[in-house]
């Protein structure tokens, strides 16, 4: 009993992933885990990750024999090759169907103009740093030495805008050619539907807009279609793909225990004297890409909605370790519309004692929170006023999109009107 929710084009795959993961009777790997399966199989012809996922499913079902296995295919349009009917895509999806015993596809469909605008705004965000706070904006860093934090805890936050960090004039003409081509050429909703419909027994489509008006109906209908239980509706009204949420997702940070801090902690009896050598288990990927020194202890943190932190593993598994009060980050708190927690990466927490962790939490409250909150407001205004388009820019760019995709949506419109494969709402 397995199913897949397909990201057919800017349809809030994280929203589906988190809300489905909250359900106690659903087993769901992270979106990025399945993206890696797809990329490995299609572009590298490497089948190991799919075999591993099948084994993961088998192991999890032993623990929960009555559960349903679900997948959210997040980067379908980037990982599938074009034309969509190609043998590579067909071979991959047939292998997924057989290995994971998957037969049902949930296929959300969005208005083409909204797909265009949403994808354009996403690519515009890429130009200015993918929602990341600029380094140096009110002293912001990705890695914070604890000794450095002590020297700035009482410093004023001097920046009220990001004029010295990011350009004011951003428009779609700034997009790279690869981004423009991606927006223009990949909204092949009819071809995508045909690809999945020829392989899977049960492809159920529904209009994405229903998620705004009746999210409970969507999830109840999905659960009735597949026979799983959907009982936790706590986040169905939360805007998990909103601009404010993206600032929390893309601005995690790392605290580094430098030598002076380690010495101070030892003198206070907070930690034992460190032995010379590698301080923590650390992946080669983190050493190479994050430039993490394995001889220095460090700990990764993020701000997140507690219920999301409990189930989301896209960027690694985080555990809630404390809560942020509203008066500490009022601007963030009001924009998110939820309680905000401090999460610690589960791979890093075991290398610190309770007392050491408490010292780092104090630093987060004192130093990181005020800087995060002010930068949050600055970037929120910047994206709304300088990056995101409220209207579609009429011209050659949009005309090329319409030319490449209009027939696709016209063909799919016939299916919308006549097919029995529409998801039935209860």
URNOR-V791518 format. One record per residue. RES is the residue in one small letter. NEAR is the number of other C-alpha atoms within 12 Angstrom. D_LAST is the distance of its C-alpha to the last C-alpha in Angstrom with 2 decimals. Layout:
RES/NEAR/D_LAST  RES/NEAR/D_LAST
//
This chain:
x/28/20.76  x/38/20.93  x/37/19.06  x/45/20.14  x/43/18.84  x/39/21.29  x/38/22.95  x/41/23.32  x/41/25.28  x/36/25.17  x/39/21.50  x/35/22.14  x/33/22.38  x/37/23.76  x/34/20.69  x/44/18.58  x/39/21.51  x/39/22.10  x/41/18.62  x/44/18.06  x/38/21.66  x/29/21.17  x/30/19.06  x/21/21.60  x/28/20.27  x/37/20.33  x/38/23.70  x/39/24.15  x/38/27.51  x/30/28.35  x/36/27.63  x/28/31.39  x/27/32.00  x/36/29.93  x/30/31.51  x/31/34.84  x/36/33.85  x/40/33.05  x/30/36.19  x/23/38.42  x/29/37.36  x/32/37.27  x/21/40.11  x/16/42.33  x/19/41.60  x/18/41.40  x/23/39.02  x/19/39.81  x/26/36.91  x/32/34.37  x/22/36.25  x/21/36.22  x/31/32.46  x/30/32.04  x/17/34.41  x/22/32.55  x/30/29.34  x/23/31.39  x/16/33.03  x/22/29.88  x/23/28.21  x/15/31.38  x/15/30.79  x/16/27.05  x/16/26.73  x/18/23.13  x/29/21.93  x/38/20.18  x/40/22.26  x/44/20.93  x/46/22.83  x/40/22.60  x/41/25.03  x/35/26.42  x/30/29.53  x/41/28.48  x/31/30.32  x/28/33.43  x/28/33.70  x/37/32.96  x/28/36.00  x/24/36.43  x/19/36.16  x/31/32.77  x/24/33.61  x/18/36.58  x/16/37.50  x/26/37.22  x/32/33.51  x/28/32.88  x/26/35.00  x/35/33.23  x/37/29.68  x/26/30.89  x/29/32.56  x/36/29.44  x/28/27.46  x/18/30.29  x/25/31.32  x/31/27.93  x/25/26.32  x/31/23.56  x/32/21.45  x/35/18.16  x/41/18.34  x/44/15.79  x/42/17.42  x/38/16.92  x/38/18.96  x/33/20.96  x/28/23.20  x/37/26.66  x/27/28.65  x/25/26.63  x/34/27.10  x/42/30.79  x/30/31.29  x/30/29.45  x/37/31.40  x/39/34.59  x/36/34.25  x/32/33.62  x/33/36.79  x/31/38.67  x/35/37.90  x/23/39.44  x/27/42.68  x/29/43.20  x/23/42.26  x/23/38.52  x/36/38.02  x/35/40.90  x/39/43.39  x/32/46.73  x/22/49.29  x/22/51.77  x/29/49.61  x/31/50.72  x/28/52.00  x/34/48.67  x/27/48.98  x/29/46.81  x/30/49.37  x/31/51.05  x/31/54.29  x/36/54.43  x/25/58.04  x/25/57.09  x/32/54.39  x/21/57.14  x/16/59.21  x/22/56.54  x/23/54.76  x/16/56.65  x/17/56.81  x/15/55.43  x/24/52.43  x/18/54.27  x/23/51.70  x/21/49.69  x/25/48.44  x/28/48.42  x/17/50.99  x/14/53.27  x/23/50.56  x/26/48.21  x/20/48.90  x/20/47.95  x/18/47.64  x/25/44.67  x/27/43.13  x/34/41.58  x/19/45.13  x/21/45.64  x/25/43.06  x/17/44.51  x/15/44.55  x/14/42.28  x/26/39.62  x/26/39.97  x/22/39.73  x/27/36.61  x/39/34.84  x/29/36.11  x/32/35.64  x/38/32.51  x/43/29.52  x/40/29.31  x/40/25.58  x/32/26.07  x/29/28.64  x/39/26.51  x/36/23.62  x/23/26.24  x/33/27.75  x/38/24.67  x/28/23.51  x/21/26.95  x/26/26.89  x/28/23.46  x/19/21.67  x/26/18.12  x/34/17.75  x/35/14.31  x/41/14.81  x/38/13.09  x/30/14.99  x/32/16.43  x/19/16.61  x/23/12.94  x/28/14.24  x/18/16.50  x/13/14.29  x/20/10.97  x/29/11.82  x/26/9.73  x/22/6.45  x/35/8.56  x/36/9.84  x/27/7.08  x/27/5.90  x/37/9.70  x/31/10.38  x/17/8.49  x/30/10.27  x/30/13.48  x/21/13.46  x/26/14.59  x/26/14.17  x/30/13.23  x/20/15.00  x/21/17.23  x/26/15.88  x/23/19.52  x/30/20.00  x/34/16.80  x/22/18.68  x/28/21.97  x/27/23.45  x/34/24.41  x/26/25.63  x/24/27.57  x/31/31.33  x/36/32.28  x/32/30.45  x/31/32.28  x/35/35.58  x/40/34.86  x/34/33.84  x/27/36.87  x/35/39.51  x/34/39.97  x/32/43.61  x/32/46.17  x/39/48.92  x/35/52.13  x/37/54.62  x/25/57.90  x/21/61.29  x/17/62.24  x/29/59.04  x/28/59.52  x/19/63.10  x/20/62.13  x/27/59.50  x/18/62.10  x/13/64.68  x/15/62.26  x/14/61.36  x/22/57.72  x/24/57.93  x/18/60.38  x/16/62.75  x/23/61.11  x/13/62.59  x/12/63.27  x/12/60.73  x/16/57.11  x/23/55.11  x/25/51.62  x/23/49.71  x/24/48.69  x/16/47.30  x/13/49.46  x/12/46.69  x/17/46.91  x/16/50.70  x/12/50.73  x/11/47.90  x/18/47.78  x/17/51.58  x/27/51.30  x/26/54.65  x/24/54.27  x/21/57.37  x/28/55.79  x/34/53.04  x/42/50.01  x/41/46.54  x/38/43.37  x/43/41.19  x/42/38.27  x/47/36.44  x/39/32.71  x/37/29.84  x/28/30.34  x/30/26.77  x/40/26.89  x/36/30.35  x/27/29.25  x/32/27.04  x/35/28.14  x/25/30.94  x/28/31.21  x/24/34.64  x/26/35.70  x/24/34.79  x/34/35.64  x/31/35.98  x/29/35.92  x/28/39.49  x/27/39.61  x/28/37.88  x/33/38.99  x/21/39.63  x/22/38.61  x/17/42.29  x/25/43.01  x/33/40.54  x/24/39.46  x/28/38.65  x/38/36.44  x/30/34.83  x/20/33.87  x/27/32.59  x/33/30.41  x/22/29.11  x/30/29.20  x/28/31.74  x/35/33.72  x/35/35.29  x/37/38.19  x/41/37.36  x/39/40.08  x/32/39.88  x/24/39.75  x/22/42.51  x/28/44.85  x/29/44.48  x/19/46.47  x/27/49.63  x/31/50.01  x/17/51.08  x/15/49.28  x/19/52.13  x/31/51.97  x/32/48.23  x/20/48.83  x/27/51.46  x/39/49.07  x/32/46.38  x/24/49.08  x/32/49.88  x/41/46.26  x/28/46.08  x/25/49.51  x/35/49.66  x/44/46.34  x/41/44.05  x/33/46.12  x/40/46.58  x/43/42.94  x/41/41.92  x/33/44.49  x/39/43.80  x/44/40.06  x/32/40.77  x/34/43.30  x/41/41.00  x/33/38.02  x/24/40.27  x/30/41.80  x/39/38.61  x/22/37.29  x/17/40.66  x/26/42.17  x/36/39.69  x/33/36.26  x/26/36.15  x/17/34.18  x/17/34.60  x/24/34.97  x/20/38.72  x/16/39.53  x/12/42.14  x/15/42.93  x/27/40.51  x/30/37.42  x/18/38.93  x/21/39.30  x/34/35.64  x/26/34.64  x/19/37.18  x/24/35.95  x/28/32.20  x/26/31.63  x/19/31.68  x/26/29.19  x/28/26.60  x/21/27.61  x/21/27.10  x/31/23.69  x/24/22.77  x/14/23.46  x/24/20.95  x/25/18.28  x/15/19.08  x/11/19.64  x/18/18.09  x/15/15.52  x/23/14.99  x/27/12.47  x/32/9.54  x/21/6.48  x/21/3.76  x/15/0.00
//
